[in-house]
Amino acid sequence: MIEVRVPAPLRSHTDGSKIVQGEGANVGEVLDDLGRRYPGFREGVLDQDGGLRQFVNIYLNDEDIRYLRRLDTPVAGGDVVSILPAVAGGA
Amino acid sequence: MVNVYIPSSFRRLTGGAGRVESEAADVRALLRSLEDRFPGMGVELFDSGGNLHRFVNVYVNDRAIEELNGLETRLGMEDEVAVIPAMAGGQVGARFTPRQAVRYSRHIILPEIGGVGQRKLLNAKVAMIGAGGLGSPAALYLAAAGIGTLGIVDFDSVDLSNLHRQILHGHANIGRSKVDSARDQLADVNPDTRVVAHDEALTSQNALGILGQYDIVVNGSDNFATRYLVNDAAYLLKKPLVDGSIFRFEGQATVFMPGQGCYRCLFPAPPPPGSVPSCAEAGVLGALPGMIGVIQATETIKLILDLGEPLVNRLLLYDALAMEFREVKIRRDPECPLCGDHPSIDELIDYEAFCGAPMAATGG
């Protein structure tokens, strides 16, 4: 199982959970797995074609998967996938 | 006769004289006599209202006149008077005034800072974008640290709903412009800090002119259009950008050094307008911007002092509810349209069009 950290704006799709567990051999498969169990979750992370969005980053541990193999980046037990959307607040 | 010490920055007005003699019954009369004798001295000493500038310190026999009787302090034969502008022309070797030596003593005693470091802080010019949630704690600590020039950009005015987090502003200033409120508060914290109020929205037209006056840019803006504008302007000007943002109970902070990655490398494009709620819509924990803003102040001071490990190529993530800090890596994207290998952006663009949303109150 892979630990996935869910950002505040997407927790409405995960029953409020900040950390969920997903299964899969790579990041894309883990997101697919979560999408099956949490309707709307995958659409909140990826674009309508299933690709990475330019304002939502996904990290495998501390590395941006855009600099790894994007959604094909392999994952293994103990890895942490973090989803991080851009936020603009400063006031 | 009273002996008056003239600092080097004022000697152009006294024909080079470092000491002059004068006859006057009290400090006020003495300063007026200098004004009459040396054309140009008046504006150096007094503001348009006839009050002594806050950044000019006057000492009688090495005691600040605030500890005596102010401008009414009586003068007698053989008294020594020194007129010292707090920012003595920015000379690196300039001595601290007696008050500065005390005010900054806990910095100066640190071997990593010392008198040389404190002088760097006094000579530094920092631009603060927004005098709101992030700008409040950042500006307060930067001023307290003795940052010599602090430019504050904000066109908003103080609202009651700001006060649960924007600690630069108080009840008495509701309705007042934030830059004016900030200037008064910061002058009370540290009269050494010259606050430059930019009471206007940051735009593609004025950003390079404003930010170009400063060494470092601290970002406390509250909307994507301004964030991309500040990012692009800081990169084009080759200024370090100390970035921070907040949402509900979570915050992010990082430092973008020109050429080592930028906000566009982190987030190449903003979310569609309306898809991410603002603080006004989503709420924000009042103490949250305090944590992030103080991190920004700390990083700014470290950059000025060239001290420690800057928060470069690292995005610090703070979760107030878990009380947890994490880090992820930021890399320069070779494909970045601004700082990549083949940039397509070499001037400021229309950020409202880029973000599909207007620039809201900067830090408001």
Chai-1 contact restraints between the chains, C-beta under 6 A:
chainA,res_idxA,chainB,res_idxB,connection_type,confidence,min_distance_angstrom,max_distance_angstrom,comment,restraint_id
A,A8,B,R248,contact,1.0,0.0,6.0,A-B,restraint_1
A,Q54,B,P268,contact,1.0,0.0,6.0,A-B,restraint_2
A,Q54,B,A269,contact,1.0,0.0,6.0,A-B,restraint_3
A,F55,B,F267,contact,1.0,0.0,6.0,A-B,restraint_4
A,F55,B,A269,contact,1.0,0.0,6.0,A-B,restraint_5
A,F55,B,P270,contact,1.0,0.0,6.0,A-B,restraint_6
A,F55,B,P271,contact,1.0,0.0,6.0,A-B,restraint_7
A,Y59,B,V328,contact,1.0,0.0,6.0,A-B,restraint_8
A,D62,B,V328,contact,1.0,0.0,6.0,A-B,restraint_9
A,D62,B,K329,contact,1.0,0.0,6.0,A-B,restraint_10
A,E63,B,K329,contact,1.0,0.0,6.0,A-B,restraint_11
A,Y67,B,R331,contact,1.0,0.0,6.0,A-B,restraint_12
A,A86,B,F267,contact,1.0,0.0,6.0,A-B,restraint_13
A,V87,B,S245,contact,1.0,0.0,6.0,A-B,restraint_14
A,V87,B,F247,contact,1.0,0.0,6.0,A-B,restraint_15
A,A88,B,N223,contact,1.0,0.0,6.0,A-B,restraint_16
A,A88,B,F224,contact,1.0,0.0,6.0,A-B,restraint_17
A,A88,B,R227,contact,1.0,0.0,6.0,A-B,restraint_18
A,G89,B,D222,contact,1.0,0.0,6.0,A-B,restraint_19
A,G89,B,S245,contact,1.0,0.0,6.0,A-B,restraint_20
A,G89,B,I246,contact,1.0,0.0,6.0,A-B,restraint_21
A,G89,B,F247,contact,1.0,0.0,6.0,A-B,restraint_22
A,G89,B,C279,contact,1.0,0.0,6.0,A-B,restraint_23
A,G90,B,G130,contact,1.0,0.0,6.0,A-B,restraint_24
A,G90,B,L134,contact,1.0,0.0,6.0,A-B,restraint_25
A,G90,B,G220,contact,1.0,0.0,6.0,A-B,restraint_26
A,G90,B,S221,contact,1.0,0.0,6.0,A-B,restraint_27
A,G90,B,D222,contact,1.0,0.0,6.0,A-B,restraint_28
A,G90,B,S245,contact,1.0,0.0,6.0,A-B,restraint_29
A,G90,B,G363,contact,1.0,0.0,6.0,A-B,restraint_30
A,A91,B,G132,contact,1.0,0.0,6.0,A-B,restraint_31
A,A91,B,G133,contact,1.0,0.0,6.0,A-B,restraint_32
A,A91,B,D222,contact,1.0,0.0,6.0,A-B,restraint_33
A,A91,B,C279,contact,1.0,0.0,6.0,A-B,restraint_34
A,A91,B,G363,contact,1.0,0.0,6.0,A-B,restraint_35
A,A91,B,G364,contact,1.0,0.0,6.0,A-B,restraint_36
